[in-house]
Amino acid sequence: MKKLIMFAVAAMLAFNVSAADDDKKPSKKGRGAGLQAMFKQLDLTADQKKALATFNKENKEKGAEARKLEGEERKAAMKKIAEARNAKLKEILTEEQAAKLKELQAKARADRKKKAESK
């Protein structure tokens, strides 16, 4: 009987801990997911999606190599990648889509800043 009670208490404790832990888990966004979510809001055509996918595939290795660097080297490499991505986006997106992307990015920056200030 004692074992059964201990098992029940342990099970309840484990359940409560796992339920509380779910609330504190960060979202599954990760890096780049924000951009992907923004692209979904831009109503890209099939050709635009294909061009972006090709560009991302070509530059995936460059990004991985840049993330291995440290300090100023990493910062410079990531900046170069971002500039290349922005240039490609300028080619791919229409003026309306580019304007909407800028608006979404500004909102995301403001949200991150607000979140950082509240911590």
N, C-alpha and C positions, 0 to 999 in steps of 0.2 A: 504494500500500500504506500509506503514511504517513497519507493522508487517511482511509482505512478504519479504521485503529487510533485515530486522533484522534476519529472519529465514534463508535466503540464506547465509548471512554473517556467522551466527553461524554454519551452516552446513559445509561451506567451511573451517572454522577454525577447526572444529572437525575433518574433513577429513584430513587436513594437519597435525594436531597433531598426529592422529593415524598412519598416514603413516610414519612420522618421528620417532615415537616410535618403529615401527617394526624394523628399522635398528639397534636400540640400545639394543634389547633384546638379552640376552645371548643364546647360543645354548642350545638345550634341552638335552644335554648329561647327566649331573648329574654324581654322583659318580658311578663307576663301568661300565659305558657305554663305557669308553675307553677300558677296558679289553674285553668287549663283541665285540667291533669293531675289536680288535686285533685277537680274536678267529676266527672271520669270515675270516680273512686273512690267517689263518693257515690250512684251508681245513681239518677240523676235520671229522673223520668218525662218523657214527651214534652211534657206541658204545662209542666213546670218548665224544660226545655231551651228551649222556645219563648219563655217569659217572659224567661229570661236573654238569649237572642239578641236579643229586641226591646229590652231595656234596654241591652245593649251597643251596638246599632246607634244608638239614640237618643243615647247619651253619647260616642260615638266622637269626634265633633267637639269636644266639651268637653275631652276628654283631649288632643287634638292642640293645641288653643289653650293649654291649661295648660302643656304641654311647651315651648312657645315662650317662656314667661315665664322670668324668672331670679330667683334669691334667694328672699326671703321671700314674694314674690307667688306664685311657682311652688309653694312649699311649702304655702301656704294654699290655693291652687286644687286641688292634688293631694289635700290632706287633705279638702277639701269633696267631691271626687269619690269618695274612698274611703268617706266617711261615707254618701253617697247609695247607693253600691254595697252597703255593709253593711246599710243599712236595707232595701233591696230584697231582699237575701238572706234577711233575717229574715222577710220576707213570704212568700218562695217556698219556702224549705226547711222540712222537718219538724224537730221537735226533735232527733230522732236524727241526721238529716243535719247539722244545725247543730253538734251536739256533735262529730261525726266531723270536720267541717271545721275546727273549733277545734283539735282534736287534730292534724290534718295540718299546720295552719299553725304550731303550736308546734314540731312536729318539724322543719319546714322552717327555722324561725328558728334552732333549735338547730344544725342542720346547717350553715347559713350562718355562724353564730358560730364553730363549730368549724373550718370551712374558713378563715375570716379569721384565726383565731389561729394556724393552722399555717403561714401565709405569712410 
